[in-house]
Amino acid sequence: MEALSPQTLFTGQQIVWLPECASTNTEAQALIVKNSATDGCTVITDKQTAGRGQRGNRWEASPGENLTLSVIWQPTFLAPTDQFQLSQAVALGVLDWAKGLLGPDAALRLKWPNDIYYGAQKLGGILIENAISGSKIQYSIVGIGINVNQREFGMPTATSLAWLTGRAYPLKTLITRLLECLERRYLMLRAGRVAALRFDYLQALYRYQEPHDYEVDGQAVRGQIVGVDETGRLMVEINQELRSFGLQEIKYIHK
């Protein structure tokens, strides 16, 4: 890949490009262990053979057609209890980037905790792995996978930019812009603009304040998402009772 030159302070100023790897998050971790990654170091690959998603799921991506990368940050200003603030900032950065391509009124949403959706289909996913030392987050590895030029998927719930617009995209340009959007939201977080990030996240949240069907404890229920608590648990009103859920404790039912 040609050299990238994002207009950022540090994000993507160190680029590690790999033609193929098992997981960019794993490669990023190896760089940290070797003490050879700067704050903002970004690992990019054309072919990821064992990409990971939330809940241990595998991330499906055709070689050379999509964005698969990991950004290393050092958010030592964040307490471990505030990890979800970083998740919100990253998701919003990806959303800003996608809106820049599809338009501000595109049907783009953030599915809790941080998947990127267009309508009811998944456009991208995020996996953040944090290393905690004492009362601080020592570093974070932000793995991002976004479907760009891929047209065929094994899952009917997946989509891509090319599928939505009918055109192909140059990946280099997209990566540059994505890194800029990510850093903008990260700098908001670093500056303490937590309330603004939280507001923007809720406004973009998939199914927010709408009645929908979910599965809880093996049972179908009707509920309405009313927010996300400070630790990142999804808050849902079910039968006039406010309940909170972590990962794998609630499933979305699509009809």
C-alpha positions in Angstrom: 0.0 0.0 0.0 1.2 3.5 -0.8 2.1 5.8 2.1 -0.8 7.3 3.9 -0.7 10.9 5.1 -3.7 11.6 7.3 -4.1 15.1 8.7 -3.9 14.0 12.3 -1.8 14.8 15.3 -0.7 11.2 16.0 -3.4 8.7 14.8 -2.0 6.9 11.7 1.3 8.7 11.8 3.0 5.3 12.3 1.5 2.8 9.8 2.3 -0.9 9.8 1.0 -2.5 6.6 0.8 -6.3 6.3 -0.3 -8.1 3.1 -1.8 -10.8 5.3 -2.2 -11.6 9.0 -4.5 -13.6 11.3 -5.7 -10.5 13.1 -4.7 -6.9 13.2 -5.5 -6.7 16.9 -3.1 -9.6 17.5 -0.4 -7.9 15.5 -1.0 -4.6 17.3 -0.6 -6.5 20.6 2.8 -7.9 19.4 4.0 -4.4 18.6 3.1 -3.2 22.0 5.0 -6.1 23.7 8.1 -5.3 21.6 7.7 -1.6 22.6 7.7 -0.6 19.0 4.3 1.1 18.7 3.8 4.8 19.2 0.5 6.3 20.4 -1.8 6.2 17.3 0.1 3.4 15.6 -2.2 1.8 13.0 -1.9 -1.8 11.7 -3.6 -2.4 8.3 -3.9 -5.6 6.3 -5.4 -6.6 3.0 -6.2 -10.1 4.1 -7.2 -11.0 7.7 -7.5 -14.7 8.1 -8.9 -14.9 11.7 -10.5 -11.6 12.4 -12.4 -11.4 15.7 -15.7 -9.7 16.5 -17.7 -9.1 19.6 -18.8 -12.1 21.6 -16.0 -14.2 20.0 -17.6 -14.1 16.6 -15.5 -14.3 13.5 -15.4 -11.3 11.2 -15.9 -12.2 7.5 -14.0 -10.1 5.0 -12.9 -10.8 1.4 -9.2 -10.1 0.8 -8.4 -6.7 -0.6 -11.9 -5.5 -0.7 -12.5 -4.0 2.8 -11.0 -2.0 5.6 -9.4 -4.2 8.3 -7.2 -2.2 10.7 -6.3 -1.7 14.3 -5.4 1.6 16.0 -3.3 1.7 19.2 -4.1 4.5 21.6 -2.9 5.3 25.1 -5.9 6.7 26.9 -4.3 6.9 30.3 -6.7 9.8 31.1 -9.5 7.2 31.3 -10.4 5.2 34.4 -11.2 1.5 33.8 -14.8 2.2 34.7 -15.0 4.7 31.8 -14.1 2.2 29.1 -17.4 2.6 27.3 -16.7 6.3 26.7 -13.9 5.2 24.4 -16.3 2.8 22.7 -18.7 5.6 22.1 -16.0 7.9 20.6 -14.7 5.2 18.3 -18.2 4.3 17.1 -19.0 7.9 16.4 -15.8 8.4 14.5 -16.7 5.5 12.2 -20.2 6.9 11.9 -18.9 10.4 10.9 -16.8 8.8 8.3 -19.6 6.7 6.8 -21.9 9.7 6.7 -19.3 11.6 4.8 -19.6 9.0 2.1 -23.3 8.2 2.2 -24.7 11.6 3.2 -25.8 13.1 6.5 -29.3 11.7 6.1 -28.3 8.2 5.3 -30.0 5.5 7.4 -26.8 4.9 9.4 -27.1 3.8 13.1 -24.9 2.5 15.9 -26.2 -0.9 17.1 -25.2 -1.3 20.8 -22.5 -1.5 21.7 -20.6 -0.3 18.6 -21.6 -2.0 15.4 -22.3 0.2 12.3 -25.6 -0.4 10.7 -27.3 0.8 7.5 -31.0 0.2 8.0 -31.1 -3.3 9.5 -27.9 -4.5 7.9 -24.4 -4.5 9.3 -21.8 -2.3 7.6 -19.0 -2.6 10.1 -17.9 -3.8 13.5 -15.5 -2.7 16.2 -13.6 -4.7 18.8 -11.7 -2.7 21.5 -9.3 -4.5 23.8 -8.1 -2.5 26.8 -5.1 -3.1 29.0 -5.6 -1.8 32.5 -2.8 -0.9 34.9 -4.0 0.3 38.3 -6.5 3.1 38.0 -5.7 3.8 34.3 -6.2 2.3 30.9 -2.6 1.8 29.8 -3.4 1.2 26.2 -6.3 0.3 23.9 -6.3 -1.7 20.7 -9.2 -0.5 18.5 -10.0 -3.1 15.8 -12.2 -1.9 13.0 -13.7 -3.9 10.1 -15.8 -2.2 7.5 -17.3 -3.7 4.4 -16.4 -1.6 1.4 -16.1 -3.2 -2.0 -17.3 -6.7 -1.1 -20.6 -7.6 -2.8 -21.3 -11.2 -1.6 -21.7 -12.3 2.0 -22.4 -15.5 3.8 -24.9 -13.6 6.1 -28.0 -11.8 4.7 -27.7 -9.2 7.5 -24.4 -7.8 6.0 -24.0 -5.0 3.6 -21.2 -2.8 2.1 -20.6 0.6 0.7 -20.4 -0.8 -2.8 -23.6 -2.7 -2.3 -25.4 0.4 -1.2 -24.0 2.8 -3.8 -23.1 0.6 -6.8 -19.6 1.9 -7.0 -16.1 0.8 -6.0 -14.0 2.8 -3.5 -10.2 3.4 -3.3 -9.2 2.0 0.1 -6.2 4.3 0.6 -8.4 7.4 0.5 -11.0 5.8 2.8 -8.4 4.8 5.4 -6.9 8.3 5.5 -10.3 9.9 6.1 -11.3 7.3 8.6 -8.2 8.0 10.7 -9.0 11.7 10.7 -12.6 11.1 11.8 -11.4 8.7 14.6 -8.9 11.2 16.0 -11.4 14.0 16.0 -13.8 12.0 18.3 -10.9 10.7 20.4 -9.7 14.3 21.0 -13.2 15.2 22.1 -13.0 12.4 24.7 -9.5 13.5 25.8 -10.8 17.0 26.2 -13.5 15.8 28.6 -16.5 16.4 26.2 -18.2 13.3 27.5 -21.7 14.7 27.6 -21.5 15.7 23.9 -20.3 12.3 22.9 -23.0 10.6 24.9 -25.7 12.8 23.4 -24.5 12.1 19.8 -24.2 8.4 20.6 -27.8 8.1 21.8 -29.1 10.1 18.9 -27.5 7.6 16.5 -28.4 4.5 18.6 -30.2 1.8 16.6 -33.8 1.3 17.8 -33.5 4.1 20.4 -36.8 4.9 22.0 -38.7 2.6 19.6 -40.7 -0.5 20.7 -39.1 -3.7 19.3 -38.9 -7.4 20.0 -35.9 -8.9 21.9 -35.0 -12.2 23.4 -34.2 -12.3 27.1 -33.5 -15.5 29.0 -34.8 -17.5 26.0 -38.1 -15.6 26.0 -39.4 -13.2 23.4 -40.2 -9.8 24.9 -41.3 -6.4 23.7 -39.0 -3.6 24.9 -37.8 -0.1 24.2 -34.2 1.0 24.4 -34.0 4.1 26.6 -30.3 4.5 27.0 -26.9 3.1 28.0 -25.6 3.4 31.6 -22.2 4.6 32.6 -20.6 1.2 32.4 -22.0 0.6 28.9 -24.9 -1.7 29.8 -28.0 -1.4 27.6 -31.0 0.1 29.3 -34.3 -1.3 28.1 -37.9 -0.7 29.4 -39.8 -4.0 29.4 -43.3 -4.3 30.8 -42.9 -0.8 32.4 -39.7 -2.0 34.2 -36.3 -0.6 33.5 -33.7 -3.3 33.1 -30.0 -3.2 32.1 -28.2 -5.8 30.0 -24.6 -6.7 29.2 -23.3 -8.5 26.1 -25.0 -11.8 25.4 -27.8 -11.0 27.9 -30.2 -9.7 25.3 -30.7 -10.5 21.6 -32.2 -8.4 18.9 -35.1 -10.1 17.0 -35.3 -9.1 13.4 -38.5 -9.7 11.4 
